[in-house]
Amino acid sequence: MTGGFEQASAAAGLGEMAKRSFSMLEMFLIFLLVMMTAVTVALLSLLFITSGTIENNRDSGYSTTQSPQATQSPQANESPLATQDSTAPRGSTLTQGHMATRMSPVTSTLETTPFQNFSGYQIGVGRADCTGQVADITLMGYGKSGQYARGILTRLYSRAFIMAEPDGSNRMVFVSIDIGMVSQRLRLEVLNRLQMKYGSLYRKDNVILSGTHTHSGPAGYFQYTLFVIASEGYTNRTFEYIVSGIVQSIEIAHTNMKRGRILINKGNVDGAQINRSPYSYLQNPQSERARYSSNTDKEMIVLKMVDLNGDDLGLISWFAVHPVSMNNSNHLVNSDNMGYASYLFEQEKNKGYLPGEGSYVAAFASSNLGDVSPNTLGPHCINTGESCDNPNSSCPIGGPNMCIAMGPGQDMFDSTQIIGRIIYQKAKELYASASQEVTGPLASAHQWVNMTDVTVWLNSTHTAKTCKPALGYSFAAGTIDGVGGLNFSQGAMEENPFWDTIRNQLLGSPSEEIKECHKPKPILLHTGEMLRPNPWHPEIVDVQIITVGSLAITALPGEFTTMSGRRFREAVQAEFASYGMQNMTVVTSGLCNVYTHYITTYEEYQAQRYEAASTIYGPHTLSAYIQLFRALAKAIATDSVANLSSGPEPPFFKQLITNLIANIMDRAPTGKTFGDVLQPLEPKYRVGEVAEVTFVGANPKNSAENRTHHTFLTVEKYEATSQTWQIVHNDASWETRFYWHKGLLGQSNATIRWHIPETAQPGSYRIRYLGHYRKQDFLRPAVILSFESTSSTFEVVTT
């Protein structure tokens, strides 16, 4: 997240206070805080049904330092994927001469005729809506209490890309999703549904799910307790919406596969990022830092996909920047700067189509963005204007809560578009000049690993271990992109007796073992030892690599910092080279498959800023991942993937703390009905102005259940020649904004704003509102019914 969480959630976060005596009033307030927290925890525990969870299938004989030769038989209590194949052998012989094993034939919609003189791939692209709730749900990313969704700026999409060898039997899937991160529960359910529909065609080893890391998407789709608390409960409504959107995007790509070619290009992006933890970066060896011209990764990698006629199919771009141009005061669901880049590219290629429509698909995926911010003006004290670019990101007056980084625009909307356009323009340039073709076989390797128990070889004689998960004090400080709010400071190296006492009373004390393992991190939350009502953090983590010719896509289960990503890529590339696969391009694809917060270097970990405090498996986490991914690279290069153990199965919990916001019946004011206009439009607007209309509304979350309408609004222009109204914008357009205002006793209003662009054609326009209301008659189940309404007609003029 802007870090995993830019601040600790209200239930799980704690704040740092000065060590001093307290007045009677302060002691009374502290007593009230403790009592309220205890009551909250008790209520959550009562709401949770403790029975019926699916536990881990623990492979007690599995060591993460070696690959056992056999895997356990599926058990009745395993996750939905327990019976799937764990690995995919290579599809054809490598150009370097290594032996390969052909996969067994699978059911496919592809043509089976021979491909003479065809060196490309079968390619399919697909896009589907995965927006979920846009009201009565927390936005996922900042962890800020009260940051609920109250409308929509843009739709969220799942963008899927399938690449297969010419006969279609060996393939891979990469999916970039406009969400904060992929949860383990989400991935397991997606793979389960793919298995039910396609059998063994799409599996855990050849499907990568990656989140763009927008901090303006809905929460509520997690299963581990810390994330459930940060989400203020699990909501199946949003979980189902996201899962079905991901699956649908893959289905569309599967259906539309055709012969084509893949081209690759690389180039540097300037002006779109800064390092938000430069003092951590400086802890890395000077000799290592001297090899790089910047403390951020500026390189963008672009894959261009075309059919055999050269017609455009799609694009995948990887670039390292946090999608936090929209700050933590935002309440509109949107895809942030990376989503805006996708929006611009797809609108360029799908001319004549509304946003979210058209066959061309452009994904701007996340990379090693852990310490990278788009707020390029840097951190300043918002009360004095002076810089707060210091080791603790703190201001002389007001402390860390005043230290905020700002984007380049006049407001967060403007900053989002500026950064997104910079990213889009570089991708467009690289796409146009791409000439290097990707050729060669496809391969994939995957393991589940218990990340709390990895033995790391530091050298030929010394080892270290990863740790049970824990979060440090600086986790609650947040970052310059979104502060924690409880006066924590980044770089905290000591425990605080006051907050330790409260934690110990409510959650228990961390063991000496976990404290020793995480040193020098002062532990705030010992999540690896907190197991009620479910484990607070994952133990079992996916590690995965997919190769397409000379391209290796590594699925990172978290947020790697700049230098972590550099070391990781270099190590994986060297491993491939040592076994004959020279000059591999290694992509670090972020926020994949399961979320495990941050991964810093060992040296950055010693500074204990936010990213280090959020490196949950301890100081040797990066070394562990490098070791694990090198093993996957070696298995692919030596065609020994089949010998890899699948590892211990992750859990899939059936009972979770649910969202506490009740579903109540929608009501219109007396004498009104849903969709009635409360604040009408003006009769005339000029381009550059904002047309605004307010309707009697209903809760937008209803539309995540009844999907009769696929947009909350349309802007329509009257065409005199055909005497019809033509839709020119929907709620996926960046020119429109949909605000929901929640009232009392089920009443609400909906306001639609159209920021009329300079490109708008003069003429007659109207705005339509499309929604759903919840109705419940006495002793009858609730039903969700659709409605729509239209504003008055208004004129748009150019001068």
Order of alpha helices (4+ residues) and beta strands (2+ residues): alpha-beta-beta-beta-beta-beta-alpha-beta-beta-alpha-alpha-beta-beta-alpha-alpha-beta-beta-alpha-beta-beta-beta-beta-alpha-beta-beta-beta-beta-beta-beta-beta-alpha-alpha-beta-beta-beta-beta-alpha-beta-beta-alpha-alpha-alpha-beta-beta-beta-beta-beta-beta-beta-beta-beta-beta
